[in-house]
Amino acid sequence: MEKGNPDDPLLRQALPLISEDASLPGFNTDPLRENDYNPAPGVIHKYHGRVLLITTPVCAINCRYCFRRHFPYSDNNPGKRQWLESLAYIRSDASISEVILSGGDPLATDDEHLGWLASQLDAIPQLKRLRIHSRLPVVIPSRINDDFLAWTLNSRLKVSMVLHINHGNEINGEVSAAVARLRAQGILVFNQSVLLKGINDNAETLIELSEKLFDIGIVPYYLHTLDPVAGAGHFYCDSPASLALYRELQRQLPGYLLPKLVSDVPGRSSKLIITPQNP
């Protein structure tokens, strides 16, 4: 963050504003209806073949646009006995081949617990992949330490990591070094961003982001439209502006640098991929 700059794009992601108190039509406390897909403590099962585990309610940074800012973490912070119940749920569904560690931020949890959880998942025969969604390698790059790398190396599952980087200024030498450690161990690294008004809602910023991501070995994966969570309406980019921006990204970027523009719509069997109609 640039000291003394209230419009700094990194600061704005974490700075509470009075505008968060505004009540806007369509914005609510559970925009993705995750409570409808919460069959066991810590488990969210929305999509076929994969299940998400709320590993911890803790994050390294309080992103003001977070779609889980009102999530009932107190009901989804299981102890070890409840974790066994959650694991039993996964074991009982032969269609599940991938587990996603999320939160909060799973890397806010100590490696002893993560290693135990990974060993339990290893023992579920139908599982093939373990995905970790985290902001820690960006906020605290030193979190990618020897203990973390040890338990991921020991897992029989194919491990990937999805980072959350919205602006090129979030990438520096320390982040690059953390990503290099992940890739050296065979961990695939992807990125998902959120389109945020006043932060990255212009083509130049998003093109620079994709270039910087690819330069350090991260695949630009998703560009999310803002989930309509109460308190985040000041970040909203309307549909015409979003589509015009994405068309410009299509025009300037090669396909492998172009993230998919997606929206998470409650009740759908997958994310909605938005494909602008080119003139």
Beta strands, then each sheet from edge to edge (+ up, - down):
strand 1: 43-44
strand 2: 50-56
strand 3: 98-103
strand 4: 129-134
strand 5: 158-164
strand 6: 188-194
strand 7: 219-224
strand 8: 260-263
strand 9: 272-273
sheet 1: 1+ 2- 3- 4- 5- 6- 7- 8- 9+
end
